[in-house]
């Protein structure tokens, strides 16, 4: 034992430096943070030498301290707003916390500080340097602070539970101090009211819940099919056909696939403002910098006050927690972090999503909370297995023909329309039953009349309508965005604000709903006079799709293609896209006709939009 302690003390600093260097190399090569928790035998041995848990990361994302932990349910993460040797827990207070040994706490901080300093030294980008500097300062603040843990009355924490994310709600009528010998607590608890808030909320004591069901590959046309078939889709149709249901039918997709849309929704930025497009885009430092910008936080201050507990569950393909989840969410799951064979991640089907969501609902208990629930089974059978409930509804011909399924932007509408439609609708029927379970379970803590439910998607499918270009475009690029709230009564002002709402403004919309309920003036945000989508993918032409009105689209398609490799320099990407716009073809696609057009003959609104489209990234 003495030899082990002597060895660790002698080699502690060098090993810390080696770990920091290895992690910095991986981050600089744009390897995902969850992969950095799983980087092979070398790091595993180094962590063991330091007596550290290989599956834990304590980091800072700008001013936000975050803790990541690999578990059997995937990567679980927590936004931390309180670090101390002990914390006072008041009656009915709801806290999530992690207990770390003091040496482990400081070593984890050191690794992250050294790693970020290495990145800072080798980074030329000024904006990225600023982000790294803010993160380093956030970590250094706690690294230099000396915690007093000599209180004899504190108990020792059980060794087995160190590093795991715990939860507690004080159901007694007494306050008490929580602290353990030689330990540090990382905590998230409800923040105190911000005295500097520009608007005071009066209804925060009324407990309420916001459920956001993000269903991939679900268009407003799919919504109409579901609405007309209440026997097959009893849960969803009951909401879609309700008088308290409002659908924003002028919404158009950010792009034709998930990742750019997911980034837009979380960051509040349109595609041309964040320019995240490549399937192998893993430079999470640039994404984090955008997620944590101060204006974003100020715009949503009412949302944070109304819903102090904010959860995200499920998998959104390549969108992970470390891409900025904790700029909004206080607790998050991505399922799971296990890599097999070709390093492809295993994604969460609806059953895994339900397990995570139920845990979040249990954590929220009867407290006001927001729950973002990612559901990918509506795109295709996740993990290549049709959901059991879905399989009951399949036609015999679909099974006998081999479960052929072609649904998504990368598939042409081929020879399997009937089986694709059958599997697609069967998957939705299975999701319908599970959404009902989630709503029922949530209603046990908060009455349904105190719920707001949002249904949204990133894009639609392209197999449910006819084969015309107009039908394919209008279905694929008309994602579902709708709200249900009992006795929903929106003013003309708010309806006008959201008439052409861009998917990136979803959280701004929620914030305005809160202000509307408070009888406060809603916050204005930039609107689309014309809705548009941009299709940008490696080794494919650059496309712009503009919805002039419900019967007319104007489409641009470049002659040249984007490079296969990711353009990490966004300035160079903008220059390239502008050059690509100079050579290409404009087409007018209406419900009755397709016509090629010269640029100068386009409507003035289309010309003006195309000229200014790629100038929005300068301020970001």
Helices and strands as residue ranges (DSSP letters): H 2-28, H 33-36, H 41-49, E 56-61, E 64-71, E 74-80, E 82-84, E 86-89, E 94-101, H 102-122, H 126-143, G 159-161, E 165-169, E 176-179, E 183-189, E 209-215, H 220-227, H 234-240, E 245-247, H 258-267, H 271-274, H 284-291, H 294-299, H 301-306, E 309-313, G 321-323, G 325-327, E 331-334, E 339-340, E 344-345, H 350-364, E 369-375, G 382-384, H 388-392, H 396-400, H 417-443, G 448-450, E 451-456, H 469-476, E 481-485, H 492-497, G 503-505, H 506-517, E 531-535, E 541-549, E 552-561, H 570-582, E 584-590, E 594-597, G 599-601, H 604-612, G 613-615
